[in-house]
C-alpha cells in the first residue's frame, strides 16, 4: 500500500466497516396469507386450491399443516381436514394464479396431495 496520504489497511477497514453498518437491512412487510386478496383485478382468473385425501398422513398432522400454511385457527383447519377425510377433497381457498401456486407448493412441501384448478 502507498504511504503518506494513500490508503492504509486500517483506514480501508474503517471505511468499509462504516459502509457495512450504516445502512439498515430492508425488511419486507409480513402479510397474513389468509387475508391476502383473492385476485389482483377483475380480469385475473381465479384458481381453487384443493387438498386431496391420502392414506398416509394423520388427521392431526393435516390439521397442523393447514394451520401453519394458511394461518387458520384450529377449528377452521379441523373442518377442512374432516372434509378431506370424509369427501376425499377440500377446496381450501380461491386465489390468483401466483398465490394458488404458492399454496400448492407449500402444501406439497409438507407431503400433502394438493393441486389447483380454475375456479368455476
C-alpha positions as semicolon CSV with decimal commas, in nm:
position;residue;x (nm);y (nm);z (nm)
1;X;0,000;0,000;0,000
2;X;0,108;0,357;-0,058
3;X;0,229;0,563;0,237
4;X;0,165;0,931;0,304
5;X;-0,188;1,021;0,205
6;X;-0,261;0,684;0,041
7;X;-0,492;0,416;0,168
8;X;-0,374;0,204;0,455
9;X;-0,523;-0,123;0,569
10;X;-0,663;0,022;0,893
11;X;-0,816;0,321;0,713
12;X;-0,966;0,098;0,443
13;X;-1,113;-0,138;0,703
14;X;-1,263;0,154;0,891
15;X;-1,433;0,291;0,579
16;X;-1,570;-0,047;0,471
17;X;-1,691;-0,120;0,825
18;X;-1,872;0,214;0,832
19;X;-2,037;0,143;0,496
20;X;-2,142;-0,206;0,604
21;X;-2,301;-0,086;0,929
22;X;-2,451;0,241;0,813
23;X;-2,741;0,109;0,607
24;X;-3,032;-0,070;0,766
25;X;-3,149;-0,401;0,621
26;X;-3,455;-0,398;0,401
27;X;-3,748;-0,552;0,586
28;X;-4,048;-0,662;0,384
29;X;-4,388;-0,636;0,549
30;X;-4,535;-0,961;0,671
31;X;-4,869;-1,039;0,513
32;X;-5,112;-1,287;0,657
33;X;-5,170;-1,545;0,377
34;X;-5,532;-1,594;0,480
35;X;-5,610;-1,223;0,445
36;X;-5,441;-1,185;0,107
37;X;-5,663;-1,057;-0,173
38;X;-5,817;-1,328;-0,383
39;X;-5,730;-1,170;-0,716
40;X;-5,532;-0,874;-0,844
41;X;-5,803;-0,747;-1,074
42;X;-6,139;-0,811;-1,228
43;X;-5,981;-0,987;-1,527
44;X;-5,742;-1,217;-1,342
45;X;-5,852;-1,579;-1,344
46;X;-5,915;-1,733;-1,004
47;X;-5,790;-2,079;-0,909
48;X;-5,915;-2,319;-0,645
49;X;-5,651;-2,475;-0,419
50;X;-5,755;-2,833;-0,344
51;X;-5,620;-3,081;-0,093
52;X;-5,687;-3,448;-0,167
53;X;-5,724;-3,738;0,075
54;X;-5,438;-3,983;0,113
55;X;-5,395;-4,294;0,329
56;X;-5,061;-4,182;0,474
57;X;-5,097;-3,855;0,668
58;X;-5,262;-3,849;1,009
59;X;-5,561;-3,622;1,062
60;X;-5,382;-3,426;1,337
61;X;-5,089;-3,367;1,103
62;X;-5,313;-3,239;0,822
63;X;-5,485;-3,002;1,067
64;X;-5,146;-2,875;1,183
65;X;-5,027;-2,815;0,825
66;X;-5,343;-2,619;0,740
67;X;-5,288;-2,402;1,047
68;X;-4,924;-2,346;0,956
69;X;-4,970;-2,274;0,584
70;X;-5,291;-2,069;0,594
71;X;-5,270;-1,924;0,945
72;X;-5,612;-2,065;1,036
73;X;-5,728;-2,135;1,387
74;X;-5,774;-2,497;1,492
75;X;-6,150;-2,506;1,425
76;X;-6,123;-2,394;1,060
77;X;-5,826;-2,621;0,991
78;X;-6,005;-2,915;1,155
79;X;-6,321;-2,855;0,948
80;X;-6,121;-2,865;0,622
81;X;-5,932;-3,174;0,738
82;X;-6,262;-3,353;0,806
83;X;-6,389;-3,255;0,462
84;X;-6,074;-3,403;0,306
85;X;-6,113;-3,718;0,513
86;X;-6,487;-3,770;0,454
87;X;-6,536;-3,638;0,099
88;X;-6,194;-3,710;-0,046
89;X;-6,102;-3,346;-0,107
90;X;-6,149;-2,993;0,019
91;X;-6,130;-2,662;-0,163
92;X;-5,910;-2,466;0,074
93;X;-5,905;-2,123;-0,090
94;X;-5,955;-1,933;-0,415
95;X;-5,660;-1,722;-0,529
96;X;-5,493;-1,569;-0,833
97;X;-5,253;-1,798;-1,021
98;X;-4,936;-1,699;-0,834
99;X;-5,091;-1,727;-0,487
100;X;-5,254;-2,060;-0,575
101;X;-4,917;-2,194;-0,693
102;X;-4,760;-2,066;-0,372
103;X;-5,011;-2,252;-0,153
104;X;-4,995;-2,574;-0,356
105;X;-4,615;-2,568;-0,334
106;X;-4,623;-2,520;0,043
107;X;-4,876;-2,798;0,095
108;X;-4,664;-3,034;-0,114
109;X;-4,357;-2,946;0,093
110;X;-4,548;-3,098;0,385
111;X;-4,618;-3,408;0,170
112;X;-4,988;-3,338;0,125
113;X;-5,156;-3,413;-0,206
114;X;-5,254;-3,069;-0,334
115;X;-5,349;-2,929;-0,671
116;X;-5,514;-2,627;-0,825
117;X;-5,770;-2,584;-1,095
118;X;-5,954;-2,290;-1,250
119;X;-6,246;-2,192;-1,030
120;X;-6,587;-2,218;-1,190
